[in-house]
Amino acid sequence: MFLEALILGIIIGLVRKGKLSRLEYVNFSCKPFIYIAALLYLSIIVMNLGLFNYSSSLYSVFLLLSYIFTGLFLTANISMKFVAIPLIGLSMNLLAFLSNGFKFPLSSEAAAKLYGNEMYELLINGKILFFTPAEGASLSFLGNIITIGSRIIVSAGDIVAAIGIILAVQAIISDKFIQTRNKITFSKDIFK
């Protein structure tokens, strides 16, 4: 969902007569934090492919660290336009994750609709390690309860973060005051 938000932000910025090259001139603070967060998230994807023992708590630790490093990166860049919005969405997801014992609330009705009755039964019986039924979860309204189309379940925090990414990226691309040169050029008449 966040890749789609990034692409949509770029498209909106270009429609607003912005330039894609402005993205490279933005000076982000604490860049290594976002790279670490991406590496941790990539590790989680590898774990989800079944290449790791799910009985380990390493998945939850990596996910929590990914949230922390992303939050630190966003906090370091909070002065940039619209960066506070993805931070709010991230905080909503983190709050739901922490308040349910390192599990995300997942709507059992949406799970049955999108993934079938077998997934519904596994969720209700607590057999899905990283999700808990939203119906009995703390802060269930922050969980994965919103269906988009027939294949995606998202949380309110995901939607807020995606909107923030769209707004921030399009603002950067369409900002005419972002410096596009590294060198200062002088007028010919300045030295006469």
Secondary structure, 3 states (H helix, E strand, C coil): CHHHHHHHHHHHHHHCCCCHHHHHHCCCCCHHHHHHHHHHHHHHHHHHHHHCCCCCCHHHHHHHHHHHHHHHHHHHCCCCCCCHHHHHHHHHHHHHHHHCCCCEEECHHHHHHHHCHHHHHHHHCCCCCCEEEHHHCCCHHHCEEEEECCCEEEEHHHHHHHHHHHHHHHHHHHCCCCCCCCCCCCCHHHHC
